Amino acid sequence: MSGAETTGFIGLGSQGGPMAERIVDAGLPLVVWARRPEALEQLASKGAMIASGIAQLGALCRHVGICVVDDAGVIAICNELIPAMLPGSLIAIHSTVLPETCIELATRCAARGIDLIDAPVSGGGPGAAAGTLTVMCGGAVSAFQRAFPIFQTFGKTIVRLGDVGAGQRGKIVNNALMAANMGVSHAAMAVGHALGIEQPALAELIKQSSGRSFGFEVYARLPAPQAFAHGAQLLTKDVRLLKSLLPDNGSAEALRSAALPFLTAANSE
């Protein structure tokens, strides 16, 4: 893309790596950095520039996406990134973290003339590779419009939900519902077993009937809850985030209670 602003990306894991590949495959100039050199090889072969560190990446880029695991990681990166970026730049937080973390970072960015948009994603590595992620955004309309062409490289459904923090709130609700759906699916299959129904037949019936959901379809593919251990760790984090946002809310507790038996089983050894 001729004249496109230089984009940076930090967090090249199972989801962030394919997102970064979609950016460079779209012809955008891309700068990446990672603690693990092996995470950079594929992107370098596609023409991405490798930064020597976070500060250098920030100085080179006008848009930087961050896709690391948690609040502490996002904050640590931004502590180095924000001072290095020029006024008029933009930071996009693709990690799922507390809305307050994004709001605090946005305040720091604003003091330096930098925009921040929280843009957590749903769809996992396969969705990133296919360019079909859902991108849930919180930020100023101008920041959303500016970031939109970059988000289009890896996203299919890109929605602005409100000001900074709204994207995180939307993602947390979505993931808590997913966890609850899987929890209810876990209970439904246990009830079917108690009633003497053949499990594969019941699973196929539900997938074609009114009780179906995406959460059930994922659950029905599992040989055992523990096979979902990696996903369960992420959903457990998001359910905890919802609890911290709404500690005394009955509806939030209903989602958590529905999810908990499955998440406990999936996280067990």
C-alpha positions, 0 to 999 in steps of 0.5 A: 500500500503506497503511502501507508503509515508504518505499523508496529506489532508486539505480541506474536503468539498464537493469535498475535502472530497471524494478525501481524502476518495479515498486516504485512500480507496486505502490503502495510509496512510492518515493524515487529519486536518479540522476546523470542527470536523464533517468533520473528522468523516468518514475519521477517521472511515476508518483509517485516522489519525487526526492531531492536527493542520496544522503544525503537519500534515506537519511534518508527511507527505511527500505529502499534498493536499490542496482543500480549496476555495480561494487564501487567504485560500491556502496562510494561510494554506501554511504559517503554512505548508511550515515551518513544512514540511521536504525537499523533500516533496511535496505540491499539490494545488487542489484549483482553484486560481490565477497562480501567487499564486502558483508560489509565493508559489512554490518559497517559497517551493523551498527555503526549498527544497519542491516541489509544483504542482498546480493540480486543479480538475474538476468533483465535488463531484460525480466525486471525489467519483467515482474516475473520476476527471480531474486533471490539473497539473502544475509543474516540470516533476519529481513532476508530476511523483511523485504525479501521483499515489496519483492523480490516486486514485481520478482522471481519466484524469491526464494531465501535462500542463506545469510548476507551474501555468499552471494547474490553467490557464487550469482550468480557461479556462475550467471553463470559457468555461463551464460558457459561454456554460451555458450562451449561453444555457440560451440565446438559450432557451430564443430565443426558448421561444420567438419563441413559441417553447415548452421548454421541447421539445426544450431541448430534441431536442438540447441534441440530436443534433449538438447544444448540450454541457455538459453545455447545459445538465446541464442547461437543468436539472435546474428548474430555473437558481437560482437552480445552485446558488452554482455552479454559485458562483464558476464559477463567481469566475473563470470568474473573475480570467480569467479577471484578467489574461487577462484584455484586451484580446478580446477572454477572454472578449467574454467568460465572456460576454457569461457567464454573463447573466446566472451567473447574473440570477443564483446568483440572489435571 
